[in-house]
Amino acid sequence: MSSFSNPGSVARYADGPVRQVPGFLALQKMAELLLAERVPEQGHVLVLGAGGGLELKAFAQSRSGWRFLGVDPSARMLELASDTLGPLADRVELLEGYIDQAPDLAFDGATCLLTLHFLSMEQRRHTLGALRRRLKPGAPLVVAHHSFPQDEDEKRRWLKRYAAFAASSGVAGADAERAIEAIGVRLPLLAPEQEEALLREAGFKGTELFYAGFTFKGWVAYAP
């Protein structure tokens, strides 16, 4: 995740997800609606991996009563989040760090979008457990990230589809090919069934798949 401390990467971040994540804006809206099923009008939401501020802005614009804690390890990305939020920032606390630095509060809901695929299985298990302990009983967690079959032939096929989508959205073909090589080699990717098993191991209940966009999957699950 060190690239998110690079000034150039930070500057390009806002444009990237729309070009690389199928249905990115709809994913944000679905995450907000899933939260809203259980988060009260004056709720407090934890956003892990909040750098850039894209989902924070989307949630804050739609839910005027919600307050947020945004956590991210990159100071530069949090600066971008503050800029992105503009006048909405008065309802958002930004914290540099990881989930262990988040206060032990009982949040009404949480999200972790496009983040967990950077973490090893053990790190994900720890992070999910720490998120669950910071949620009120019945509170929703919404996650979405790269997750697809890890058999070598299937893995290559899905990564080629990811590259084709990025290229069709304006990413240079050579850049898209380099991206799938980096994703395939550097990210500790897990198959969907492994992701769901980790949510269960962390203590979450009622896990449901709500989003699938080529290599990306999204789930909602609930604290017991």
Buried (B, 14 or more C-beta within 10 A) or exposed (E): EEEBBEEEBBEEBBEBBBBBBBBBEEBBBBBBEBBBEBBEEEBBBBBBBBBBBBBBBBBBEBBEEBBBBBBBBBBBBBBBBBEBBEEBBEBBEBBBEBBEEBEEEEBBBBBBBBBBBBBEEEBBBBBBBBBBEBBBEEBBBBBBBBBBBBEEEEBEEBBBBBBBBBBEBEBEEEEBBEBBEEBBEEBEBBBBEEBBBBBEEBBBEEBEEBBBBBBBBBBBBBBE
